[in-house]
């Protein structure tokens, strides 16, 4: 999945001289977490988050009255607090790469630029929704795990067992087991109605299937 296919394109942008009060009102009204700051040529020059605005509200000027503080904030503009060193990505970036970039830079949004033109934005919330959808979490499915050896054909072998039982795999995700090189979690979801049949078939085929959390994985490890 590429960012260009799932990014938000209904962008909310503001000029750099927008007051903090107005910026806060826009974020609240639009129910968004980020404002993109653009110049007169619609070029991205900064980004402001709702967190940035909240920090501005929690200023050291606590002795000011609400009226005085509101007046002061109206004199301040977003260009005074916006992040100017912006991390951006092109639309052909994969979702997992975007997630890695956000984690690596400890940021919650990535503006999307195509040939220096602002075309979209993707946030951690968007990425989480997409990944959860890809994993296939819903109330009508059964989740189970088989610990497998990292070798050619293992996914085909497990899939074949389920195919013979006419069980459709709704989603399949793998990740390595920490501290055990060459061992992977093969996590699958099937229709809830086929859950017991799938687990039984895999068990009969010699696979040890996990359907709940266990502290000790040793009994479930693939045989060397």
C-alpha positions as CSV (number, residue, x, y, z in Angstrom):
1,X,0.0,0.0,0.0
2,X,1.3,3.4,-1.0
3,X,0.8,6.7,0.8
4,X,-0.6,8.3,-2.3
5,X,-3.6,6.0,-2.3
6,X,-4.6,6.6,1.3
7,X,-3.3,10.1,2.2
8,X,-5.7,12.9,3.2
9,X,-6.1,15.4,0.3
10,X,-8.7,17.7,1.9
11,X,-5.9,19.8,3.3
12,X,-6.4,22.6,5.8
13,X,-3.8,25.2,5.3
14,X,-3.2,28.7,6.8
15,X,-0.9,31.6,6.0
16,X,2.0,32.3,8.4
17,X,0.4,35.4,9.9
18,X,-2.6,33.4,11.3
19,X,-3.1,34.2,14.9
20,X,-2.8,31.4,17.5
21,X,-6.4,32.0,18.6
22,X,-7.7,31.5,15.0
23,X,-5.4,28.5,14.5
24,X,-6.9,26.9,17.6
25,X,-10.4,27.6,16.4
26,X,-9.7,26.0,13.0
27,X,-8.3,22.9,14.6
28,X,-11.2,22.6,16.9
29,X,-13.8,23.2,14.1
30,X,-12.2,20.9,11.6
31,X,-11.4,18.2,14.2
32,X,-7.9,17.9,13.0
33,X,-4.5,17.6,14.8
34,X,-2.3,19.5,12.4
35,X,-2.3,22.8,10.4
36,X,-0.1,23.1,7.3
37,X,1.4,26.6,6.9
38,X,1.9,27.8,3.4
39,X,3.2,30.9,1.8
40,X,1.5,33.0,-0.9
41,X,2.5,30.5,-3.6
42,X,1.0,27.6,-1.6
43,X,4.5,26.3,-0.8
44,X,4.8,24.4,2.5
45,X,6.8,26.4,5.0
46,X,5.8,25.0,8.4
47,X,3.5,22.7,10.4
48,X,1.6,23.4,13.6
49,X,0.1,20.7,15.8
50,X,-2.6,20.9,18.4
51,X,0.1,20.1,20.9
52,X,2.1,23.1,19.9
53,X,-1.0,25.3,20.4
54,X,-1.8,23.8,23.8
55,X,1.8,24.4,24.9
56,X,1.4,28.1,23.8
57,X,-1.7,28.3,25.9
58,X,0.1,26.9,28.9
59,X,2.5,29.9,28.9
60,X,4.4,31.2,31.9
61,X,2.0,34.2,32.0
62,X,-0.3,32.5,34.5
63,X,-0.9,35.8,36.3
64,X,-2.7,37.3,33.3
65,X,-6.5,37.3,33.3
66,X,-8.3,35.3,30.6
67,X,-9.0,38.5,28.7
68,X,-5.4,39.6,28.8
69,X,-4.1,36.2,27.8
70,X,-6.5,35.9,24.9
71,X,-5.4,39.4,23.7
72,X,-1.8,38.4,23.9
73,X,-2.4,35.2,22.0
74,X,-4.2,37.1,19.2
75,X,-0.9,39.1,18.7
76,X,1.1,35.9,18.2
77,X,1.0,34.1,14.9
78,X,1.6,30.5,13.8
79,X,5.0,31.4,12.2
80,X,6.3,32.0,15.7
81,X,5.7,28.5,16.9
82,X,5.5,26.3,13.8
83,X,8.0,23.6,13.0
84,X,10.1,24.9,10.1
85,X,12.3,21.8,9.7
86,X,9.7,19.6,8.1
87,X,10.0,15.9,7.4
88,X,8.1,15.2,4.2
89,X,7.6,12.2,1.9
90,X,6.6,11.6,-1.7
91,X,3.3,9.8,-2.5
92,X,5.1,6.6,-3.7
93,X,6.3,6.0,-0.1
94,X,4.9,2.7,1.4
95,X,2.8,2.8,4.5
96,X,5.3,0.8,6.5
97,X,8.1,3.1,5.5
98,X,6.0,6.1,6.5
99,X,5.3,4.5,9.9
100,X,9.1,3.9,10.3
101,X,9.9,7.5,9.4
102,X,7.4,8.9,11.9
103,X,8.7,6.6,14.7
104,X,12.3,7.4,13.9
105,X,11.7,11.1,14.0
106,X,9.1,11.0,16.8
107,X,6.5,12.9,14.8
108,X,2.8,12.3,14.3
109,X,2.3,13.6,10.8
110,X,4.0,13.6,7.4
111,X,3.1,16.1,4.7
112,X,3.2,14.6,1.2
113,X,5.0,16.5,-1.5
114,X,5.0,15.7,-5.2
115,X,7.7,17.7,-7.1
116,X,7.7,20.2,-4.2
117,X,3.9,20.7,-4.4
118,X,1.9,19.9,-1.3
119,X,-0.6,17.1,-2.3
120,X,-1.5,15.4,1.0
121,X,-0.8,14.5,4.6
122,X,-0.7,11.3,6.5
123,X,-0.8,10.9,10.3
124,X,-0.1,8.2,12.8
125,X,-3.8,7.7,13.3
126,X,-4.2,7.1,9.5
127,X,-1.4,4.6,9.5
128,X,-2.8,2.8,12.5
129,X,-6.2,2.5,10.9
130,X,-4.7,1.2,7.6
131,X,-2.5,-1.4,9.4
132,X,-5.4,-2.6,11.5
133,X,-7.5,-2.9,8.4
134,X,-4.7,-4.9,6.7
135,X,-4.4,-7.2,9.7
136,X,-8.2,-7.8,9.5
137,X,-9.3,-7.2,13.0
138,X,-13.1,-7.6,13.3
139,X,-15.6,-9.4,15.5
140,X,-16.3,-12.1,13.0
141,X,-12.8,-13.6,12.8
142,X,-10.5,-16.1,14.7
143,X,-6.9,-15.2,15.3
144,X,-4.2,-17.8,15.9
145,X,-0.4,-18.1,15.6
146,X,2.0,-20.8,14.4
147,X,5.7,-20.4,15.2
148,X,7.6,-21.4,12.1
149,X,11.1,-21.8,10.8
150,X,12.3,-19.1,8.4
151,X,12.6,-21.3,5.3
152,X,11.4,-21.4,1.7
153,X,7.9,-22.9,1.4
154,X,6.7,-22.8,5.0
155,X,3.9,-20.3,4.3
156,X,2.8,-22.5,1.4
157,X,2.8,-25.6,3.6
158,X,0.6,-23.9,6.2
159,X,-1.7,-22.5,3.6
160,X,-2.1,-25.8,1.9
161,X,-3.4,-27.4,5.1
162,X,-6.1,-24.7,5.4
163,X,-6.9,-24.9,1.6
164,X,-7.6,-28.7,1.9
165,X,-10.1,-27.9,4.7
166,X,-11.6,-25.1,2.5
167,X,-10.6,-22.5,5.1
168,X,-9.9,-19.0,3.6
169,X,-7.2,-17.0,5.2
170,X,-8.5,-13.4,5.7
171,X,-5.2,-11.9,6.8
172,X,-1.6,-13.1,7.3
173,X,1.2,-11.3,9.1
174,X,4.7,-12.4,10.1
175,X,7.2,-11.1,12.5
176,X,10.5,-12.4,14.0
177,X,10.6,-13.8,17.5
178,X,13.0,-11.7,19.5
179,X,16.0,-13.6,20.8
180,X,15.4,-16.6,18.5
181,X,17.0,-16.2,15.1
182,X,15.2,-18.0,12.3
183,X,11.9,-18.3,14.1
184,X,8.9,-16.3,12.9
185,X,5.3,-15.8,14.2
186,X,2.9,-16.6,11.4
187,X,-0.3,-14.8,12.6
188,X,-3.5,-15.6,10.7
189,X,-7.1,-14.7,10.8
190,X,-9.9,-16.8,9.4
191,X,-13.7,-16.5,9.6
192,X,-14.9,-17.2,13.2
193,X,-17.0,-20.1,12.0
194,X,-13.9,-21.8,10.6
195,X,-11.6,-21.1,13.6
196,X,-11.8,-24.4,15.3
197,X,-11.5,-26.4,12.1
198,X,-8.4,-24.4,11.1
199,X,-6.7,-24.9,14.4
200,X,-7.6,-28.6,14.5
201,X,-6.3,-29.2,10.9
202,X,-3.0,-27.4,11.6
203,X,-2.5,-29.3,14.8
204,X,-3.2,-32.7,13.0
205,X,-0.6,-31.6,10.4
206,X,2.0,-31.4,13.1
207,X,1.9,-27.6,13.7
208,X,1.6,-26.3,17.3
209,X,-1.0,-23.6,17.2
210,X,-1.2,-20.7,19.7
211,X,-4.7,-19.3,20.3
212,X,-3.9,-17.3,23.5
213,X,-0.9,-15.7,25.3
214,X,1.6,-18.0,26.8
215,X,4.7,-16.9,28.8
216,X,6.9,-19.8,27.7
217,X,7.0,-20.3,23.9
218,X,9.4,-23.3,24.1
219,X,6.8,-26.0,23.6
220,X,5.5,-24.2,20.5
221,X,8.9,-23.7,18.7
222,X,9.4,-25.4,15.4
223,X,11.6,-28.5,15.5
224,X,15.1,-27.9,14.2
